[in-house]
């Protein structure tokens, strides 16, 4: 199986920054790409940023220009650099790893890390 472990969440003031990290371990051959999703209370899980077969990262519209995804393949780690945080960024952030095989997609998820933006 694949284990994804997030770190770096916490409480930050509006306008502040945070850096999340996710380390993949176990059967990492089961995933090709990694990314980040988030889920706020009462809302659906949504894409924040993710790498894909297109070669360029994809970003959710609400975070473009503020968040940046990066990776360190040698460490099997993906990062999310979050700048100019807003209260609406408050959510549980989940690390995602996936593989696409033909028309199917296989997803793995971390347990999530809470990010709270509040003064």
Steps between C-alpha positions, in 0.01 A plus 500: 500500500587867484535722805472876465584708805437873509662758724519877537143602571406742772355838586611803302381858472350636179774598259739249651673198352523129568683211340347155497696184431387149409729199505408189306619158613419134449409383151574832337507338157120507533496877451621713213398846611431680824304804599289676757126528557308674775164470666331768703210421735181436307674515164628248249865411473661716233824507309764737634801405290626184336755367258369314198597334174473836324836596645371816663340523845128566518366753750156573634373837385482640853869438573664596171774753555513434875583129535782305340549125488846349485653157539819329603500165323806381686307537824162389359364825634262761365468846645235768497625854547209720606534877497259786566268265684138596537234387749329313217810282469409344834451128442646157552768451237544151362795358315407295196696254294361336190567285198303491178471166326303512175168661595535432871651710773628362827519748788673490834442754777672624809312561821504876458644798682296791628574850375322783678530860383371737762596814684 
